Structure formats: C-alpha cells, structure tokens
Amino acid sequence: MGGSSEGEGGGGGGSITSKTTTSDAEAHKPWLKEKVLGTGGFGTVTLWKNDNTGETIALKKCRWGSATATSPETLLSPEQRERWQKEVQIMLRLEHPCVVSCFPVPAELEGAAGDLPMLSMEYCSGGDLRRVLNRPENCCGVREVTVRGCLKDLTEAVAYLHSQRIIHRDLKPENIVLQDTDGQTRYKLIDLGYAKELEYTSVCTSFVGTLQYLAPELFLSKRYSCTVDYWSLGLVVHELVTGVRPFLPNMPPVEWMKRVRSKKSSHICVYEGRNGDVHFSEQLFDECHISKPFKSGLEAWLQLMLEWEPGKRGQVEGAAGPNDKKLVVAFTRMAELLNKKVVRVLVVSGCRLLEYNISASTSIAELQQWVARDSGVQVEEQRLLLPRGHPPDNNRSAIQCWAPQEEEDWLLYVFSCSGGVMSTHVAPHFPPLVEEMLRAYRTPVEHSLQRRQWCHALYFLHRESRLLIALTNAQKVAMLHLLSNHSELTRCGQRVLNDIAKLQARHNLFMEALNTDLQHYTSQPSNARITSEKAYGSWRAGGEATLSAVHAAVDRTQRLDSSLTALNTRVMELHASPFHSSNAATDALQAIVNNCEELYVSLRRRSREERTRPHDSTAMCRLLLQALKKRDRLYQDLYTHIEKQSGCLSEVSGLSVPLEELLQDTARAA
C-alpha cells in the first residue's frame, strides 16, 4: 500500500486478468472476478462484478492476511496488521462524496475466519490523476476547468478528513481517482493506509508514504500535525497546474530538502538553472493553461500551503481563531478563489486573449475600459458580441459575459469598428526554451533539458491551436451577428416594397379619380357651368407632383432593392463558407500537434541508456515549422473572411438608414 497505488477505485493502471478456479467461482457466485486493478506493498485490489445486478466493486485484500499463513515471507508484523485494520476501520466510518465510498464486504466474498478484514469499495473507472498527468497534452499541466474541479473536490475531501480528526499523510496523484457522476468528473481520495488519528503531538517514527510528496517534518521525523497534508496538497496542485513538482523534481528528497529549507515563505518553486544554479520563485511557470487572475490567486494560496514551517502552514500571519488559536485559512481561501468569476475576452484584432476577475458590481463600461487599457482598442471603437451573436446589455452587469469554466467556448468577443484594414499577421510568442531550441535545433542537449523544451513546444502548439479555434468561433459569432442584422434589414426592405406597392395602388386610384374630375371639368363650359382656371391648374399640378413623388420613391426603392440583392448574395456566400460550418481548417493544425505529442511520447519511452546521451531536436523543430506555416495561413484566411464580414456589416448599416427614411417618406406620401 502507501508507497505505491493499489489502484483503488480504478485508480491503478493495471489490467491483469486473474484466473479463478472453478470451485472458487462457484463459491463466489453471483460475483465474478474481472481483473486485478493494482498491487501495492502488501495489498491487492481486484475488480468484481455481480452477474445478476451488474454492480461492480473494488475489493482490497491483504496478500499476507490469511490466518493459515505460516512462512516468514507471508507473515505481517504487529504494526503492519494494526495499520491494515486501522485503514479498514477508518474507511468504513467515512462518508463524503470526495472520499472513495466503502461498505461491508458481500457475504459471498468474505474471507475465512481469522483472516485480516477486506475492504469493499466503489469502483471508479476513470483511473487516477497520475494517468491524467501522464497524457502528453498535460505535460505543462491540465486545463483550468480540470484544475478547478480537482481543487474543489480535494480541498473538500481533506477538510472533511481533518474534521474527522484524520490525517491522510500520503496525498499524491496516484491516490486521487476519477469517477464520472451524472456527466461530471468527481475526484476522490483513496488509500488511507497511512492515515492516522489526529494528534498534535504525533511523532513520525517509521517510513510513511511517498518521499517526493512528504512534508519536511515527516521526512525529518519531527513532531507533526494535519499541516503535513497541506504541504502534500500544495505539491499536488503545483504539479497539476504546471506538470512538474515545485521543488527540484530531478533530485532525491534528501538533496532537494537541503536546498529548499532556506526558501522564503513567499517562494512556491525552486528549480535548477542551465548551469546547475538554484533559483527560487514566487510564481507558477508562465507555461501553464490557467487564466492570469486564477494563476495569481493560486500563487498566493500556494505560499500558504508550501510554507516550510509547519506551525505557519495554511495560516495567515497575525490572524487568530477561537481560544487565541491561529486561524486556518487553507480551505476557506481556496473556496473564495474558486468562487471568483473570471471573464475571458478575445480581442479579435491581433487575436489576444484577456482575462479579468469580475463581480456583480462590474459594469460593461468598466470592462471596456480594461480592454482598452490592455489592447489599445479604444472604447468607442469596440463592438462587443456574446457567443450567440448579440451584444451585451449595457444596462446590466458584466456578469452576463461570464460562464462557468465548463463552457470553454464562452468568450466575450471584441471587434474593432474603426474602419481600418485588419492585419492578417499575428506574431508567435515563443516560450524562451522553445526559442532557444529553434535557434540551435541541431545541437544535442541532455535529456532533462530536451524534455522541458519539448514540453514547452507542446504548450506553445496547444495555446496557438486554442487561439485559432477561438478566432474561428469569433468569425462564427460575427456571422450570427451579421445574419441577425441582415435579417432585420431584409424585413425592412420587404416592408418598403409592400408600402411602395400600396402607395402605387393608391396613386393609381387617385390618378383615375383626378382624370375623371378633369374630364368632367372640361365639359363645364359647354354646360354653362362655373369654371376656374386656378382650380383646374391646381388639380393638374397636384397630380403631377404626386406622380413625380411616387416615381421618385419607386426609383429609390429599385436602387435600394438592387443594393440589397447584391448584399444578399455576398452574405449568403459568407454563410456558405467552410469556416462557418466546420473546424476543418483548425483540424489540419491539430494533426500536426498530434504528431508532436507522439514524438514527445517517444522521448519519454527512451531507455535508461539512451537518456544518458544528448540528442538534438531536429524532428521536433521540423514539426514546429510545419505548424507555424499552417498557423500563418489559417490566420490570413480567417482575417480575410472576418474583413469581408465586417464589410457586409457596414453595408447593412449603410442601407438601414435610407431604408428607414424611405419608409417614413412613403408613410407621409400615403
């Protein structure tokens, strides 16, 4: 157990089929043994399925817990037996959605009398967090939505254990498993084999847990408390966000602790430079996939969790709780951070992604000022659009521009309506290690440096791919906006045509009546009736004026209708563009990204002997250059398309005014 994951709840990577004798199978019915999920120090976890109900459980059994065991190799020490029994007791009394559920062992699977107790647990089919971190796309950390979900569940789980006066003492990615619950991923703690009833005078007297995630006071056999879990949790979170542990991950614990113990409270990372010199940092690496406001908040939280002094860890300097005890803020600070809302803004010009913390009191005007400050697009030149193609309501809070992290495509899009020509070139911003690699791609470098270079290359490609997807979505949003405005213009044009038809009908009726009156008037003198040249002239002038006005309105209508027809054609051509209907363009770039990931996986699979030899980065740089060419072409095509959309939108605006004026003139003429 402890030292390596047994794959509880599906956390292990094993899929070893375990053979069962016919007599055993009969005795266990209706339960069928599916496979061994994992094996640890002296425990084995096996997946069982109920053939009648389809229910699955993960059964944890001590390999040397049989009452009939006699050989020294299969006997446990009293301390080991006590630890095993303690884990079973603890797990059975815990009940929390983020701690793996345990329940009584089915009668058909119970061991013989005198055997050590087994542990029946829920089966979590999503694997463990280590498996997630090992995916090539996560070599520089996972996406923010994953970070947030994991942080919420882990902090709640650890807070719950501490409320039950239990210290986990072995928090690590292998002991965090994933379970899908109603379409949402839950992160659950497993393996409490090293958990201990909370005693603030506890002393570590034996090897506990995994050294790389061990709090310094445990490693140094000092007195410890629940703050050892804060340290381990901080290390896990740093690795979750950046892909690497924070403190000299290539060194054994004895070595890195000698150096790290001199760090300041504000330092959350210690890493080795090119020349072997050690650097201390207060920040997370820039090469990660989380927003800047969230990154800033996490850095402050990690400073609390990675405090070297156990008595200060997870607490705020000068804060006091009940009975003059220091106030623990490890979990409340995280809850506050997770509750903050970050709005993501794509400035289409230059394809810049901006992120801001907002609240219910943040106005659209205030948000626009921030965008103007950071992008150079002045407020009066900004056209804001939400993902469904309509602008935000200026009278409502900026919260309307926010969406939960699960909706990653929900951005506020800022288009420039300055009327200038849009640049189709977006300069790439390479991480320093990638820039260095591209300059000297034929120069062999040692394995650990090359691995970081390739990790950062993958980070760069994933970031560029997401920006291009965001720009592709921006033109889709612009198309929705254009279609909405165009639809309104078309309706206005149809009203004009209807009104003109009615006006012409009324005019024809008027002219018929006028001509009849004029004919009757010409017969007045012969019938010795009163005549008036003035009245006659007025009638004729009125008829001519009305005819002229109607002809002018019809002429204006025909010209506008001709412009509207031409605009309709251009709008429909844009609507039929492949950019609007699919992601085929960005899929071509993703294919190159996939090839880079495969190359990175091949680096990780190098043998121990191969890792001792320096290697060049020709293959990775070749793929990078292919990706850059594809990227530049995509930017050019997308911006050309967006420019055409902008032109059509300007035409819609240009036609709207004369159409409205014509409607008003037609109404007056009627």
N, C-alpha and C positions, 0 to 999 in steps of 0.2 A: 504494500500500500504506500501511502505517503510519498516515498521517493519517486515513484512513477505511477502514472494513472492506470487504474484498472479498467477504465472505460465505463465507469458507472453511468447509467442513464444513457448509454450510447456514446459516451464521451471518448472512448478509446477508438483507435483506428483499426483494430483487429477485426478480421472476419474469418477466423479459423473455425472450420467445421469440427464439431466434437462428436465423435461416434458414441452411440449408446447401445448397450447390449439389449437383446430382446426382452429379457426379464426386467431390466431397469425401465425400459419403455412401458411395459405393461404396468409396473408398479406406479409409474408417474402419471398414467392417464387421468384426465384428458390433456395433460401438459406435455408438449413436445419440445425437446431441446433444439433450438435453432442454430446457435453458434456461440463461440466464446468471444465476448466483447473485448476482454483485456485481462492481463495478468500483472500483478504488482509484486511487492516484496514477499508477501505470503498469502495474498488473497486473489481469487479468481472471480470474474463477473461473467455470467452466462445469460444469454437471452433465451427466454422460454415463452412459448405461445400456447394459449388454451385453444385446443382444437374445436371445442364446442362454441365458444363465445368470440374467438378471435383476439381476446385480451392478451397483451404482452407485458412481461415483467423482466426486470434485470435482477438476477439473483446473485448476491455476493456471498461467497463461501470461503472459509479459511482452508487453504490447501492442506494444512497440517493440524486441523482441528478435530480429527477423528479421535474418539475415546479409545479406539483399539490401537492407535499408533504407539509403537514401542522403540523404534530406532532413533538414535540421537538426531538424525537428519530431519526427522518428521516431528520432533517434539518442539514445542514452544516454551520459551522461558515464562516464568510467572508474570513478568512485566508485559510481555507480548500478549499473553492470554488476557490480562487485565485491560490492555489497550483495545483489543478486539471487542471484548464485552462492553467496554465503555462506549465505543463507537455505536454499537447496536442500540444500547440504551438511549444515547443522545438522539440518534436519528429517529427512533420511534416516537419520541416525545415532541419532535419539532413539527410545526405546521405553518408553512409560508410558501407562497407561490413561486418564490425565487430560491427556494432550497428544495432539492430533489425530494419528492414525496416517498415515504416508506410506510409499509403496512405489514401485518402479520404474514408469515410465510404460508402459502396454501398447504393444506394438510397432506396432499399427495407428494409434496416436495420436501417435507420436513426430514431432518437427519435422524440418525439413531440417538437413542438416549445417551447422554453424556457428551455428545459432540458439542463443539462450540456453536453458539447460535448463528443462523444465517440471517441475511438481511435482504428483504424483498423490496425492490424499489421500482418507481415508474421508469419506463424505458423512454429516453429522449433520443429521437432518431436523427437529430441534426448534427451529431458529432460534437467535438469540443472546440474551444476557442483557439487552441493551437492549430487545429486543422484550418480554421478560417485565416489565421495569420500566415500560414504557410502558402496560401494561394499567391501566385506571382503578382496579381494585381494589387495585393495588400502589402507588398514589400516595404512601402513607405507609410504604412498604416491604413486603416479602414476608413470608409466614408463617414461623414458626420452623423448621418442617420443611424448607423450602426454604433458609433461611439456613444451617442446619446441613449439609445436603447439599452446598451450594455451597462453604462454608468448608472442609469436609473435602477436597474434590477440588482446590480452588485452592491451598490450602497445600501439599498433597502434590505438586502439579504444579510449583509454584515451587521447593519444596525440591529436587525432582528436577533441575530446570534448573540450580540453583546447585551441586548435587553434580556436575553435568557441566561446571562452570565456565562457565555461560552466564547472561547477564543478559538478561531479556526486553526491558525498557525501554519497553514500550508496553502495559502492562496497563490494560485498560478494559473496560466491559461489552460493547462491540462485538467484542472479541477473546476472548470466552468463549462457547462454543456448547454446546448441549444435545443429548444423544443418549440415546435410550431403550435400555437394555440389560437384557434379561430383566425388564421391568416396572419397572426402577429408572432414574431420571434420572441421567445422568453429565454433569458439567460439564468441558469440555475447553478448554485453551488453544490458540489459533490465532495465526497471523500473527507469525512471528518475523523479519519483515523488518527490524526494528530491533534484533534480538538481537545481542549482542556477546560474544566470548570474554572471560572474566572476567580483568580486570587491575585490581589495586587502585590503580594509578597512572593509570587512564584519565582522559582529559580530553574533555569534550564540546566539539566544535569545529563542529558543524553542527546544524541543526534536527532534533530527534528526537521522534517520537511525537506524542501529543495533548497540547497545553499544559495543559488542565484537569486531567489526571491525572499531570502531570510532577512529579518530585521537585524541590525548590528548587535543589539543586546542579546538576542538569542544565539547568534553565532559566537559571541564572546562570553557566553554562559553567565550573563548578568541577570539581575532581577528584571522581570518584565511584566507587562500588563497587556490590556487589549490593544494598546497602540502598536503592537507588533503587526497587527492586521492592517493598520493604516499604512505602514511602510510597504507591505506586500501589495496592497491595493494600489498605492501610488505607482509602484513599478509596473504592475499590470496595465494600468491606464496609460502610462507613458509609452509602453510597447504597443498598446492598442492604437494610439494616435500616430506614432512615428515609425512603427515597425521594428524598433530596437529598444533594448533596455537602457535606462538612462545613465548607468554608471559603468564606464569602461567594460562593455559587454564581452570583449575578447580576452579579458583577464580572468583568472580564477578568483574566487571571492577573497581569499587571503590577501592577494595583491591589490585588488581594487579598493578594499576597505582601508588599507593603509593610506591610500591617497584621498579617498572620499571623506574620511573623517575630518579633514581640515576644511571642508567646504563651509560656506556661509549658509545661514538659514534660507536665504533667497535663492540659492543655487539648486536647480532641479535636474541638472545634467552635467556630467563630467565625461569628456571624450578626449581621445588621443589624436594629436595632430600628425601631419605628414612626417615630421622629424622626431616623433616619439614624445613630444612635449604634451603635457596635460592641460586641457582648457576647462574652465568652469563657466557654466552658462545659467542665466536666469530665465531662459526662454526655451520653448519647444522648437525643434528644427522647422525652418520655413517649408521644407519639402514634406508637407502633410496635407491631408484632404479636408481640413476643417476650416470654417469661416474665421476671419480675424477677430471679431468680437468674442466668439466662443473660445478661441485659442487664448486670448488674453485672460479670460476668466479661468480657464483651466490652469494656466501658469500660476495664477495666484493660489488656486486650490492645491496644486502640487507642492507649492512651497510649504503649505501646512502639513501635507501628508509625508513629505520626504525630509522632514526635519530630523537631523541626526540625533538630537537629544530626545529620548523617549518622553520625558516629563513635559516637553513643549509641543510634541507632535499632535496635530489635529486640533490645536487650541490657539486662541488669539491672545497675544501678549496684553496683559493688563485686564483681561475680561475675567469676571468671577461669576460662578453659578451659585446654586443653593449651598448653604453652610460654608460659604467662602471658598468653595472648591473652584478650580479653574473651569471655565465654560468650554465644553467640547463643541466645536462647530464643524467638524469633519463632514457630517451628513447634512446639516442644515444649509451650509454654504453650497453644497452640491445641488440640493433641491432648489435653492434660489437661482443658481446658474442655469439649471435645466428649464426653469420657468421663464427665463428671459426669452423674448421673441426677437429673432434676427430676420430682417427683411433683406432679400437678395435682389440686387438691381443690376440689370445688364444695360450698359451704355453701348448702344449699337455701333456708334462711331468709334472705331478702334477696338471693338469687342472687349470691353473692360467690365469685369465683374466686381461690383462694390457691395459691401455688406454693412448693415447698421443695426445696432440694438434700438428697438422702438418700444413704445408703451401706448396705452390707450390715449395718452395726452399728446402724442406726437401728431402734428398736423401734416397734411400733404405739402403745404408751403415750406415747412421746416425741412422735410425730407428733400424737397427740390433744392433748397439752399445747400444741403450737404452734398448733393450730387454735383451741383455747380462748382462747389469748392474743390471737389476731388477729381472732376472730369474735365472741367473747362467749358462744358456746355451750359451756357447761361440759362437762367430760369425761363426767360421769355422765348428761348429757342427750343425748349424741351416739349416734346409731345409724349406724354406718358400713356402707356397701354398695359392693361392687365391681360393675362393669358387667354381670355375669351374674346379679346379684340376691342373691348370698350375702355375708355379712360376712367380712372378713379374719380370718385365724387369728392370735389374739393371741400365740401362742407362736412365731410366725415373724417374720422381719424385715419391715420396711415396704417392702422391695424388691418384695414381692408386689403392692403398689399401683401400681407403676411399669410403664410400657410405652414402647416406642420412639416417637419423635415421629411416625412414620408412622401410628400408631394414635391419631389425634387425638381420637377419641371415648372413649378410655380414661381415665376420671377416677375418683377416689375420691369418692363422694357421702356427704355428712354431713347426715343428717336430725335434726331436733330431736324428742326424745321427751318433752319437758317437759309435754305435755298442754295447753299454751296455744293460743289461737286464732292461726292463722297470718295474718300481714298479707299482703294481696294487692297492696299498693302498693310499688313499687321506684322510688325517686327516680333520675332520669337524672343522670349526671355528665358535663357537657359540657366539652370542651376549651375553654380560655379564648378562643381565636379564634372558636369557634362561638357561645359565649355572647355575645360582642361582636357578632357578625353578627346574631343573633336580636334583640338589643336595638335595632339600627339597620339593619334589613334594607332600608329604602328609601333609605339614604344611599349614594350612589355612592362607590366606592373604586377605587384604582388597580389595575391588572391583577395585579401580582405578589402583592399582599396578598389580593385576592379569590381567587386560585388557591390560596394556602395555606389560606384559610378553607374553601374548598370541599373541599380535600384532607382537612382535619381533620373536616369534616362527614361525608365518606365513611368515614373511620376510625371515627368515632363510630357510624355506622349498622352497619358491619361488626362492630364489637365487640358492639353490642346484639343483632344478629342471632345471633351465635355464642353469647351468653349465653342467649338464648331457646331455641336449639337444645339447649344443654346442659341447660336446665331441662326441656325436652321429653323428653330422654333420661333425666333424673332420674326423671320420673314413670313412664317405661317400666321403669326399673330397680326402682322401688318396686313396680310391678305384678308384676314377676317374683318379687320377694321375697314379696309378698302371696300370689301363686298357689302358691308353694312351701309357705308356711306353711299356707295354706288346704287344700292337697292333703294335707298331713300331718294336719291336723285332720279332714278328711273320712275319711281312713283310720282314724283313731282312733274316729270316730263309727261307722264301719261295724263295727269290732271290738266296740264296745259293743252294737250291735244284734245281732250274732252271739252274743255272750256272753249277752245277755238272753234270746234265743231258746233257747239251750241251758239256761239257768237255769230258764226256764219249763217246758221239756220235762222236766228233772229234777224240778222241783217237782210237775208233774202226775203223774209216776211215783211220787214219794214220797207224794202225797196218795192215790193209788189204793191203794198198799200200806198206808198208815195206815188208810184206811177199811175195807179188808179185815180188818186186825187188830182194829179196833174192833168190827166186825160179829161176828168170831169171839169177841171178849171178852164181848159181850152174851149169848152163848149159854153162857157158862161156868157160871152158877148153875144153870141147868136140867139141866146135865150133871153136876152135883155136883162141879164142879172148883173149884180155888182161884181167888179173885178178890182184887183190890186196888184200892180206890178211888184210892189215891195214885198207883199206876202208871197207872191209867186217866186220871186228871186230868192227869198229866204228859204223856201221849201227846197228849191233846187240846190242851193249852197249847202244846206244841211245834209241833203242826200249825198252830195259829192264828198263832203267832209267825212261822213260816216263810212262811205265806200273806201276813201283813202286810208282811214284809221284801221279798217278791217284788213285791207290789203297789206298795210304795214305790219299788223300783228301776225298775219299769216306768213309774211316774208320772214319776220323774226323767228317765228316758230319753226319754219323749214330750215333756217340756218342752224338754230339750236338743235333741232332734231338730227340734222346731218352730223353735227359735232358729237352729239350723244351716241349716235350709231357707231361712229368711228371709235369713241371711247369704249363702248361696249365690247367691240372686237378686241381691243388691247387688254381689257380687264379679263375677258374670257381666256385669252392666250396665256396670261399670267396665272390664272386659276388652273389651267391645264398643265402647268409646269411640273416636272418630276419633283422639284424642290417642295412643292406644296403637298404632294400626295404620298411621299415616302421619304425614308432616310437612306436611300440607295447611295447618295454621294458620300455621306459620312461612313457608311458601311465599308467602303473601299479603304478608308484610312484605318478603320478598326481591324481589317485583315492584316495590315502591316503591324499594328500594335500586338495582335495575337502572335505573329512570328517573333517579335521581340520578347514576348513572355516565354515562348518556347525556348529561345536562346538563353534566357535567364535561368530557366529550369535546368537546362543542360549544364550551366555553370555550377549550380548548387549540387548537381549529381557527380561532380568530379571526384575522383578517388583521392584519398589522403596524399598519395604520392604526387598526383597532378597538381594538388593545391600548393605544393612546396615550390613549384616552378612558376615564374612570372609568365603572363600571357598578354598578348596585345588585344585591342578592341576593334579590329578591322571589321568583323562581321556585324557587331552592334552598330557601329558608325555608318556602315553601308545601309542598314535598315533605317536608321535615323534620317539619312539624307533622302531616301525614298519617301519617307513620311513627310518630310519638310516640303518636298516638291508637290506632293498630293495636297498637303495643307494649304500651300500658297495658291494653288489652282482653285481649291474649294472657296477660299476667301474671295478670290477675284470673281468667281461665278456668283457667289451669294450676294456680294455687294452690288454687282451689276444688276442682279434681279431685284434687290431692295431699292436700288436707284430708280428702276422702272416703276416699281410700286409707288414710290414717292411721287414720281412724275404724274402717274394716273390720279393719285390722291389730290395733287394740286389742280389737275384738270377738273376733278369733281367739285372742288371748292370754287374753281373759276366759273363753272357752269351753274352752280347753285344760285348765285346772286342774280344773274339775268333771268333765270327761270322764275325765281320768286317775283322779280319785278314784272315779268310778263304776266304772271298770274294775277298780280294786283291791277295791272293795266287792263287786262281782259275783264276783270270783275267790274272796273269802273265803266268800261265801254258797254258792258251788258246793261 
